Structures are given as C-alpha cells and as structure tokens.
C-alpha cells in the first residue's frame, strides 16, 4: 500500500493525502476523515508512509554507476550507503553503462523517482573533457536537485565534484619505479575517461622528465583478456607496468607467469584502486588507493550541508580534491 | 520535470495528467488543454514521461541485495540489468544489509517507488529456515507485486524462487577431493543462511559416507581476516578445504603461503561462486559455479511471463533449481 493507492481509494489527490498526514488546515473535515479512514482500513505503517509524504523530500538519494559489477564501483556504492544511512537517507541505484544516451535516460528515471539529490560515481560521467555538451545532462539535472560527481570534475551551478589526484598519483608511482631502476615502464588502461586522461598525463610527465620513452596500450579490463592480449605480442619489452585498474595489473602478472618471468624482479607491476583483487594475487599487488571510502563519506557530508543551506546559493566548496596513496606490496 | 510537477503547475491530480497522456475521454477539454499547455511549456521528454504515466506500470523492477560490494551480488545485479533492459525495464536497487528490520524497511521503500516486481538476490532473504515468520515480509510484499527470490526458497502465493543445487554441488566437490586422496577435508563458511545450510548438509553427507570426520569453521569473508584467523591456530591439520566463498578460499591459500605449504599438493582448496577473485590468485582457484548469469536470465524471463499472465493465478513454475558446476583449476 502506498500514497497513490490511498489517494485512489479515498478519491482524492496525493497532495490532499499529504496535507492530511501533515496536519494542514487546508483540508475539509469531511475529506480528512475519509483519508484517515482509508489509512486506517488498509493498515498503514506510518513510518514508511511518512517518508513518501512531503512531495519534496523522499529522503532518497539517486546513485548512478556505469557498471555495478565493477569492484571499485560496487564498493563505492556500499560506502555511500553506509554514510547515507547515518543521516536517514535511502538510495536508489541506476546502472547506466557508458553510453551517453543511457546515462541521460537513467538520470531522467532517477529524477522521476523524486530523489533529493543525485550522485554520479565514476569519471565516465565527466565525459572526455573534449566537448562540454557531453555533460549538459548533468547541468540539466542540477536545475532540479543538487548533483555530486565522484571522481570526475563537472562545472555548473548546484554541481559538487570530488576528484582524487590521479595525475599526481601516477606521476609518483612512475617515479618510484624509476628510482628502483626500471627504465621500460609501460602504461596500460581500458579507459579514455576524464580520470584515465589524468593518469596518462601523470605517467607521460614522469617518463619524459626521466628521459625515457612512454609506451601506452589500450586493453580490456578482464584478467585473462589482458594476459591473452599480451601473449599474442612478441615485441613486448617492458620491465614495469602501471595499470589503470587492479584487474589489468593482475592480467600482466598472469602474462609473466606464462612467460616464466618473475614479479617484481623481471616485471614490476602497479595496479589502481587497491581493491580486493590486489590481495588475492601472489605476490600481492602494489596499488594506488584513491581513498574511495573517504571520498564517499565527504560527498555525503557535503550533501547534507547543501540540504541544510537550502539552495544552490551557498559557500560550500564545489570541487574537492583528495590525494591518492601508493600502497606498496610485493609486486613492485 | 516530472509528472508531479506537471500536475502541480496545471493544478490537477497526477491521475488527471495520466488520463490526458493516455488519451482518456474522462477529462474535460478545458483541463486537457491546460495540462498539454504545461507539458508544452516545460519542454517535456515524452519518452521518459510516458514511463511514469500508467500508475500501475513504471517499467521499473526493484532489486534487493544484502551487500552490493560483494562480488557475487554485484555481478548478479549486472546480469539482471542486462536481461531487464532487453524487455525495456529499468531497475532500482536497495542495499539492505543482513538484518531483518532493514530488509523489511528496504522492501517497503522499493514498494513505495511503484516497482512492478521485486527481486531478492541472496539466500539471506530466505531466512535460516527455522522460523517461517522471518519471511513474512516477503509474503506481504507478494500481495502487492510478484516477488522473485534468487538463491533462496520462500513459500507463498505470487513468489517465485530460483535456487542452485548447493547441496549436490558441495557433495560432489567433496567426493572429488576424496577421490584424489584427501582425508582431512574441512568446510569453512561465513554464513548461516539457507544456502550455507544446504552447502553444509552436502559436505557432511559426503564426508560421513566416506567414513571421515567433518570439521567446520565459521570465519570472516575477507581474505586477510581468514588467513590471520587460521595462523592463530596451531591445531589445524586439514589437507583440503571447501570454502563457502572464493574470498575465504583465497584466505586459505594465503595461510598456506605463510606456512610454506603448497597448493594443491599439501592443501587442496575449492571456492564458491567462481568470481573474478578465482582468476586473480596463483594457482587459480577451483570453484563451484552457481550459474548466476543463467539464474538471473531465467528469473527475468519468468517475470515477463508472470506479467503476461496478468496475475498470481498462472501455471508458471514457482521453484526452479539450477545445477551447479565444479570449475576445476590449479588449486585442487
């Protein structure tokens, strides 16, 4: 039973049901008693009901991810939910894929569910950075509710973004490898997103500063696909790899096993995201931790502040940057 | 912009807006033109709008998982979405945790969002099997919409469940280990759910049939936690482990590394779910594949049939069992 069914049974609008529940005096006594009778008859749970009553606050936050089966994104959603629950907010999740049209559709779907805010998880939502129109749908959404973008920077009113310092992180990781004596350091990624571009920039800067040669490969994000792709090539001569994800890094380690090469002696490997996968392999994987938990917690806290400020006009910081951390393990 | 805002701007109920969009003749010409004018002024996207119009079908399915950061559950959600998208359905996801109260709250929340059906992912929703009242909330939900339970059996009208044959799967896995000469086969799990009980039953049956001694440990589901727990004990003398998840199995492999033991020579290890983790470790992990992708696809197909049948009275199978498969790799 929900507010719409109560409205239908009582023969009134949902706005009227809402007024009755909120004790508004704009409802006639006759209508009030009819609505209360229906609520009584159907045995409502007032707590659940109350959430849906104020048409302007369902205490529900819409979260969009491109791929919920990705270990980084599913962890982020779990962290967000933990933080949201502390403030009494529930979440509705949309899985949008990476295509522009689906991102826009899922945004419209969540908005139609009366969410109080939208959180986009993943740099894909910030587009490639080449064409501002790619992010117009986010600015349109921000006309309705506050919008938060995790790991991607988007400009506009009522839009708050959190980015981790991917460029500095990869720059530093490359410097660590160079210091260890690696001279053929390759960069492997499956993405052309905002954050992938920043990672690449950091990589190129470190490599070129050291007078070395940058080599980049675009690969799949699945362990065995990466291994098999590398095994098909005879001309690989890297002594270190920085990967855009932990799965890609582990694909490189699988390639090393097949080739009889040792990690880290013959090939040093650094992954990204510091996910559970980094602990599953042997040696365990050095990985760049982008502090997803902290970013998620900060995002929810800023969201609550925006709600408290009561509008887009506030002095809450629009862009937040969080440093990444290189978690060194046996693979480098 | 959504149907509620259109209704508010036009000064009519959402039911009236719906009637206008559906071309109903129960609306006066004056009201109709007012609503259409508002829709025109606010620049509606009819496609998105149309989804929310029929009050009885939002083309949205509610999905509940206990823990979205679990690799098994996030994969299931991704598979479900792939199948749902083929039929034009979107999904809303609730992350309920494992507590009874939160399961009930999240169910109410999703129902309040006008979902067309509910899908519960994970055997935790089927309770421990000891007290039927644990699943009353599912039967209550099924009074409103068709309910589908993945990997858990729940009895009741309008409830459809899919279970994989966990008992047979673990029974067969134990037999394979016995045939290979293992005689001290332990069972490690983090769960006391419906499916964990079935796994344990299969384990005990095989071990006792072979005249061996069943030993079970209740552990955490995180790789390093499992390793550290085992390292604290001096009295472990297993030569094989069947684990309730891949993460637990990899925890056992990490313990073996620390102890200088070889997998599979000293300890054979079999995991559960055949997740990405099973490919990350070395040797790669033998794991029981519970065919999540197939179960998810079958669930969506049955759901569409239930919708087509138009009610709880139909001859669509209520319980579906899917056999599991032992995917043998280097760890056993």
HADDOCK unambig.tbl for C-alpha pairs under 7 A between the chains (distance, minus, plus):
assign (segid A and resid 2 and name CA) (segid B and resid 112 and name CA) 5.58 0.50 0.50
assign (segid A and resid 13 and name CA) (segid B and resid 13 and name CA) 5.32 0.50 0.50
assign (segid A and resid 48 and name CA) (segid B and resid 108 and name CA) 6.63 0.50 0.50
assign (segid A and resid 48 and name CA) (segid B and resid 109 and name CA) 6.97 0.50 0.50
assign (segid A and resid 68 and name CA) (segid B and resid 74 and name CA) 5.79 0.50 0.50
assign (segid A and resid 68 and name CA) (segid B and resid 78 and name CA) 6.06 0.50 0.50
assign (segid A and resid 69 and name CA) (segid B and resid 74 and name CA) 4.66 0.50 0.50
assign (segid A and resid 69 and name CA) (segid B and resid 75 and name CA) 4.62 0.50 0.50
assign (segid A and resid 69 and name CA) (segid B and resid 78 and name CA) 5.67 0.50 0.50
assign (segid A and resid 71 and name CA) (segid B and resid 71 and name CA) 6.69 0.50 0.50
assign (segid A and resid 74 and name CA) (segid B and resid 68 and name CA) 5.78 0.50 0.50
assign (segid A and resid 74 and name CA) (segid B and resid 69 and name CA) 4.66 0.50 0.50
assign (segid A and resid 74 and name CA) (segid B and resid 74 and name CA) 6.52 0.50 0.50
assign (segid A and resid 75 and name CA) (segid B and resid 69 and name CA) 4.61 0.50 0.50
assign (segid A and resid 78 and name CA) (segid B and resid 68 and name CA) 6.03 0.50 0.50
assign (segid A and resid 78 and name CA) (segid B and resid 69 and name CA) 5.67 0.50 0.50
assign (segid A and resid 91 and name CA) (segid B and resid 94 and name CA) 6.57 0.50 0.50
assign (segid A and resid 92 and name CA) (segid B and resid 92 and name CA) 5.39 0.50 0.50
assign (segid A and resid 92 and name CA) (segid B and resid 93 and name CA) 5.35 0.50 0.50
assign (segid A and resid 92 and name CA) (segid B and resid 94 and name CA) 6.28 0.50 0.50
assign (segid A and resid 93 and name CA) (segid B and resid 92 and name CA) 5.35 0.50 0.50
assign (segid A and resid 93 and name CA) (segid B and resid 93 and name CA) 4.94 0.50 0.50
assign (segid A and resid 94 and name CA) (segid B and resid 91 and name CA) 6.55 0.50 0.50
assign (segid A and resid 94 and name CA) (segid B and resid 92 and name CA) 6.26 0.50 0.50
assign (segid A and resid 108 and name CA) (segid B and resid 48 and name CA) 6.63 0.50 0.50
assign (segid A and resid 109 and name CA) (segid B and resid 48 and name CA) 6.98 0.50 0.50
assign (segid A and resid 112 and name CA) (segid B and resid 2 and name CA) 5.52 0.50 0.50
assign (segid A and resid 113 and name CA) (segid B and resid 113 and name CA) 6.75 0.50 0.50
assign (segid A and resid 250 and name CA) (segid B and resid 280 and name CA) 6.37 0.50 0.50
assign (segid A and resid 277 and name CA) (segid B and resid 277 and name CA) 6.11 0.50 0.50
assign (segid A and resid 277 and name CA) (segid B and resid 280 and name CA) 6.43 0.50 0.50
assign (segid A and resid 280 and name CA) (segid B and resid 250 and name CA) 6.36 0.50 0.50
assign (segid A and resid 280 and name CA) (segid B and resid 277 and name CA) 6.43 0.50 0.50
assign (segid A and resid 280 and name CA) (segid B and resid 280 and name CA) 5.81 0.50 0.50
assign (segid A and resid 280 and name CA) (segid B and resid 281 and name CA) 5.21 0.50 0.50
assign (segid A and resid 281 and name CA) (segid B and resid 280 and name CA) 5.21 0.50 0.50
assign (segid A and resid 281 and name CA) (segid B and resid 281 and name CA) 4.23 0.50 0.50
assign (segid A and resid 281 and name CA) (segid B and resid 282 and name CA) 6.34 0.50 0.50
assign (segid A and resid 282 and name CA) (segid B and resid 281 and name CA) 6.34 0.50 0.50
assign (segid A and resid 282 and name CA) (segid B and resid 282 and name CA) 6.27 0.50 0.50
